[in-house]
């Protein structure tokens, strides 16, 4: 769909490109990870890649970064991760050996574009904060609540 191509890096894929696919969690299953929906918020750029022990750090520049939370979840190219650090211009994630072995993130290099999905709870809190919440609270107070 044109909207998908506008909002993701999928237009950059070529025949034989590696992608990450994961089955959705069943609603009646035990929850044991991050809540991600598969809805891409924006495309970022990998600006740094640094090894540390058996892990790899990726520093990602994201255009918006509205409502991100330190230690919140983030999905990079469909891989659910934890935001390790937030700097003025970069979001940092640390890739553990299991993630490096099971996903295509091991092959990501500086300059690569990546799909970003932010923590759903952070997105909702941010949206509420920027909504008419102040007006609603004022109306409630004015009416004795």
C-alpha positions as CSV (number, residue, x, y, z in Angstrom):
1,X,0.0,0.0,0.0
2,X,1.3,3.5,-0.7
3,X,0.8,4.5,3.0
4,X,3.0,1.6,4.1
5,X,5.7,2.7,1.7
6,X,5.5,6.3,2.9
7,X,5.7,5.4,6.6
8,X,8.3,2.6,6.6
9,X,11.6,1.5,5.1
10,X,9.9,-1.4,3.1
11,X,10.4,0.4,-0.2
12,X,14.1,0.0,0.3
13,X,13.9,-3.8,0.4
14,X,15.0,-5.9,-2.5
15,X,14.5,-9.6,-3.5
16,X,16.2,-11.7,-0.8
17,X,16.2,-8.9,1.9
18,X,15.9,-10.3,5.4
19,X,12.9,-9.2,7.5
20,X,11.8,-10.0,11.0
21,X,8.5,-11.8,11.4
22,X,6.9,-12.8,14.7
23,X,3.5,-14.3,15.4
24,X,1.1,-12.3,17.4
25,X,0.5,-13.2,21.0
26,X,-2.8,-14.8,21.7
27,X,-5.1,-12.8,23.9
28,X,-5.4,-15.6,26.4
29,X,-1.7,-16.3,26.7
30,X,0.7,-15.4,29.4
31,X,2.2,-11.9,28.8
32,X,6.0,-11.9,29.0
33,X,7.4,-9.0,27.0
34,X,6.8,-5.6,25.5
35,X,3.5,-4.5,24.0
36,X,4.1,-3.8,20.3
37,X,1.5,-3.7,17.7
38,X,3.4,-3.7,14.4
39,X,2.3,-0.2,13.6
40,X,5.3,1.8,12.5
41,X,5.6,5.3,13.9
42,X,8.5,6.5,11.8
43,X,11.7,5.7,10.0
44,X,15.0,6.3,11.8
45,X,18.6,6.1,10.8
46,X,21.3,4.1,12.5
47,X,24.0,6.6,13.4
48,X,26.3,4.5,15.6
49,X,27.2,0.8,16.1
50,X,29.5,-0.1,19.0
51,X,30.4,-3.5,20.5
52,X,30.5,-4.0,24.2
53,X,31.4,-7.5,25.4
54,X,29.0,-9.8,23.5
55,X,26.5,-7.1,22.9
56,X,26.1,-4.5,20.2
57,X,24.9,-1.0,20.9
58,X,22.9,0.8,18.2
59,X,22.4,4.6,18.3
60,X,19.4,5.5,16.3
61,X,18.4,9.0,15.2
62,X,14.6,9.4,15.0
63,X,12.9,12.4,13.6
64,X,10.1,12.8,16.2
65,X,10.8,10.9,19.4
66,X,7.7,12.3,20.9
67,X,6.7,10.6,24.1
68,X,9.6,8.1,24.4
69,X,10.5,6.9,27.8
70,X,13.8,5.7,29.2
71,X,13.7,2.0,29.7
72,X,10.5,1.9,27.7
73,X,10.0,-0.5,24.9
74,X,10.7,0.2,21.3
75,X,10.5,-2.0,18.3
76,X,13.2,-1.7,15.7
77,X,12.4,-3.4,12.4
78,X,9.8,-5.4,14.3
79,X,12.2,-6.5,17.1
80,X,11.0,-5.6,20.5
81,X,13.8,-4.0,22.6
82,X,14.3,-1.8,25.6
83,X,15.5,1.8,25.3
84,X,18.8,1.8,27.2
85,X,19.7,5.5,26.9
86,X,18.3,8.6,25.4
87,X,20.7,11.3,24.3
88,X,19.9,14.7,22.7
89,X,19.9,13.2,19.2
90,X,20.1,9.4,19.6
91,X,18.0,6.6,21.1
92,X,20.3,3.8,22.2
93,X,19.4,0.1,22.4
94,X,21.7,-2.8,23.3
95,X,21.4,-6.0,21.3
96,X,22.1,-9.2,23.3
97,X,23.6,-12.3,21.6
98,X,20.2,-14.0,21.4
99,X,18.7,-11.0,19.5
100,X,21.8,-10.8,17.3
101,X,21.5,-14.5,16.5
102,X,17.7,-14.6,15.8
103,X,17.0,-11.3,14.0
104,X,18.4,-9.4,11.1
105,X,19.6,-6.6,13.4
106,X,23.0,-8.2,13.5
107,X,23.5,-7.1,9.9
108,X,22.4,-3.5,10.4
109,X,25.1,-0.9,9.7
110,X,25.6,2.8,10.3
111,X,23.4,4.7,7.7
112,X,20.8,2.0,7.4
113,X,17.1,3.1,7.7
114,X,15.0,1.3,10.3
115,X,11.3,1.1,11.1
116,X,10.5,2.4,14.6
117,X,7.5,1.7,16.8
118,X,7.4,3.4,20.1
119,X,6.0,2.0,23.4
120,X,2.2,2.0,23.1
121,X,1.8,3.3,26.7
122,X,4.1,6.2,26.1
123,X,2.3,7.1,22.9
124,X,-1.1,7.1,24.6
125,X,0.2,9.1,27.6
126,X,1.7,11.6,25.3
127,X,-1.4,11.8,23.2
128,X,-3.5,12.4,26.3
129,X,-1.1,15.0,27.6
130,X,-1.4,16.9,24.4
131,X,-5.2,16.5,24.1
132,X,-7.9,18.5,25.7
133,X,-7.1,16.9,29.1
134,X,-6.6,20.3,30.7
135,X,-10.0,21.4,29.5
136,X,-11.7,18.2,30.7
137,X,-10.0,18.6,34.1
138,X,-11.1,22.2,34.4
139,X,-14.7,21.3,33.5
140,X,-14.7,18.5,36.1
141,X,-13.3,20.8,38.8
142,X,-15.9,23.5,37.9
143,X,-18.6,21.0,38.3
144,X,-17.6,19.8,41.8
145,X,-15.5,16.7,40.9
